[in-house]
């Protein structure tokens, strides 16, 4: 079996286990009021790669093998991530009709319900983490970091500057600010949580955070490239929207070819950071290659 098939199989199996944890926590779709519960499940279970929770599981696995302990918190991260997607797709922000190959939440249920569905997923993420069966001191730290990374000095800050930058000639510094906060930090957070749960050393955590920064930025660059060269059916969302909206992207600032070179360099550097973990980092290295060469 090829490395790509091995990774996809492992991603799929991990995703199914994480989905079980999410499904157990959330209300049933037929629970009153039905519409909001159906809407919040719409994008959450529409598909998706589950890269962020998968990163948390694989980071933990660098140190310990009892990965079933990570699935619950991994589900928390996926709820948080999906909230951002539901809000991102709204007409007032990115105005995208498709997500994960299906109609976006606001297209299916209306912008008002989609807004509430995203809010509900955000609240459920914090509620679930508060109920996690982990040491209360670590739990407090994780709740605090989840809030900081997803707030106005992190994810929301990046999204805000992204909106403000549409149609403007921005600097490379501003571009990096947007995607460091909007994408890279929310890819790094699962890695950090994996380190916390596995009780990794400060040195190991710092090394893996550097790894996370690099793959986070590479992930966004590839995302920008796919908006230029991708296929709607494969990617699962509209293509060419960045250019139409005059959004700040790596291809628009650096050019397509240089963006590809940047992504390749970041992935090479990321894999180098994994060397001390040897064979234990095999799946993480495969994931690096997948991020660089993915078509969706």
N, C-alpha and C positions, 0 to 999 in steps of 0.2 A: 504494500500500500504506500502511495506517495505521501510526502510530508504534508501536502495540502489536504489530502483526504483524511489523514490522521488528525490534523488540527480541526478540520470541519466537524469530524465525528465527535471529538472531545468538546468542542464548542456546543454542539447540539445536545450532547448528554448533560453537560453542565447547565445549560440553559433550561432544560426540562426540570432538573432538580431545583433550580432557583425559582422557576415558575410555580412549582408546587408550594414553596414557602410563601410566595406572594399571594397565591390563591387562597391559602389557609388564613392569611391575615385580613384580606379585604372582605367587605360584605358581598353577598351573592348578588348577581345582576338583577335578580327578580325581587330583591329586598327593597322595601319602600324607603325613600322615593326612588322608583326603578330607574328613571331616566338618567340621573346623575351616576348611578352605579354602572349602568350599561355604557355610558360615555367614558368614564375613567378607565374602564376595561378595554375600550375600543382600540386605542393606540398602544396601551400597555401589552396586550396580548396579540397585536396585529402581526408580530414577527420581530425583526430586529436582531442584531448580531450579539447583543449582550456583552460587548467588549469590556465595558467598565466593571461590571461584576465579575466577569471572567478574569480580569487582571487581578482583582482582589483575591480570588480563589488561588490563582497560580502563584501570586506573591507569597501567600501563606504556605503553599506547598513547597516553596524553596527551603522552608525550615521544619515543617511538620506535615504529616501525612493524613491526619484526621480532618480532611477538608469539609466534612459534613457540618462542622461547627461554624463554617463561614457562610453557608447558604442564606441564612436569615438576614445577616447584615448586607450581603450581596444584593438581596431583594430590596432592601432599603435604598441602596444606591440606584437600582434600576427604576424604582418609583420616582426618585428625585430627577433622574435623567429624563424620564418620559414626560414629567411635568414640563420640563424646559422645551421639549419637542412640541407638545400640544400648544403651548403659548407662542413658540417660534412661528408656527404655521398660521397663526391668526392673521386676518387681512391687515390689521393695524401694524404688524411687525414684518414678517417675511412673505405673507400672503401666498402660501403654498397649498395646493388642493390635494396633494398626495403625500403620504408618509408610510414608509415601510411597505410600499406596494399597494396600499389601500387608500381609500378616501380619508383625508385628514379629518380629525375629530370635529372641527367647526363646519366642514362640508356635510358631514353625516348628521350632526345634531344642532348646528347653529352656533354662532360665535359666543352667545351668552352662556350656553351650556358647556361649551368647550373651555371657556374661561374658568367656570366653576369646577370642571373636571380637573384642569391643571392645578387649581388651588387645592382641591381635595387630595390629589396625589402628593403635593408638597407637604401638606399637613400629615397625611398618613405616613410619610417617610420619617418625620420626626417622632410621631406617635409610636411607630414600630421600633425605632432605635431606642426610645425611652423604655420599651418593654423587653429589650434584648436581655438574654440571660448571660450577662458578662459583669465583671467587677464594676461597681458603681462609680469608682474613680475614673476608670478608663471610659466608661459609658458617658460620663459628664464631659470628658475631653473630646470624645468623638462627636457628641451633639454640638459642642461649641465650634469645632472645626467644620462640621457640616454647615452650620449657619454662616460662618465666616467665608467659606469658599463659595457658597451659593448666593451670598448677599451682595450689597452694593460695592464692596471692595474686591469682589471676585466675579462670579458669573454675571450677576445683574449689571455690574459696572462695565464689563466687557460688552454686554448686549447694548447697553445705553450708548456707549461710544460708537458701536457698530451702526446703530440707528442714526446717530448724529453725523456720521461720516459718509452716508449715502449721497452720491452725486458730487462729492468734494474731492479735491486733490489733497490727499493726506500724506504724511511722512511715513517712512518705514517704521519709525518708533511707535507711531500711533497704531499701525497695522499689527505690530507685535504685541502691543498692549491689549488690543481687542482679542486676539486669538490666544494669548497667554492666559487671559482671564476667562474668556468664553468657552474655550475648549481644553487647553492644556491642564489647567488647574483641576478641572473636573475629571480628567483622566489620571492625574497624579494622586488625587484623594483616595481612590480605591487601593492604590499601591501602598499608600501610607497606612490605611486601615488594616490591610493585610499584614503589614509589619507589626503594627500594634497588637493584633490578635495573636500573632505567632511569637511575640516577645523578642523581636529581632533587636540587635544592638543598635546604638545610635549611629555607629559607623556604617552598618549594613543598611539602615534606614536611609541615611544620607545618600549612599550610593544608589539605592533604588529610586529615591526621589529625583536624582539627576537623570536616571534612566527614564522615569515618567515624564519629565519635562521634555525630553527629546522625542519620545514617541508621541506625546501629546501634540507637539508642534507639527511633527511629520504627518500625523493623522489629519490635521486641519489642512495642511498643504495638499495632501492627496484628495481631500474632500473638495477643495477649490479646483483642482485639476479635473476631477470627475464632472464638475458642473460645466466644464468646457468640452471634455472629450467623452463623457460617459453616455450610457444608454438609459433612457427613462425606465424601461422595463427591468433592467438589471439593477440600477441604482435604487429604484423604488420611490423616487420623487422627481419633481420637475427638473429639467435640465436647461441651462442657459439663463436661469433667473438672475444670477449674480450680475451678469453684464447688462441685462435689461433694467435691473434696479440700480445699476451703477454702484454696486457694493464694493467695499474695500476687500480685495482678495490678493493672494500671493501672485497669481498670474497677471493681475491687472497692475501690480506694482513692480514685480521683478521680471515678468515675462514667463511664458509657459516652460521653456527649456531650462531656464535658471531655477525655476520652482522645482522641477523634477530633480535637478542636481542637488538642491538643498534638502529635499526629502530623502534622497539616497544617502547623503552625508550624515544626516541625523540618525537614520536607521543603523548605519554602520557604527556610529559612535555609541548608540544605545546597546547594540549587541556586544561591543567591547566592554561595556560596564557590567555585563552579565558573566564575564569570564570567571571571576572567583567562585561562582556558584556551580561551575562545571556542568555535569550531565543533568543536575536537578533543574537547570534552566532551559532544558531542551524545548519545552512547549512555549516558553516565553520568547525564545529565539524564532521559533516557527511563527509566532504571532507577529513579530517584527516584520518578517518577510511578507506576511499576509497583509499587514497595514500598508506596506509599500506597493504591493502589486494588486490589491483588491480592486474589484470592478463594481462594488456596491457599498 
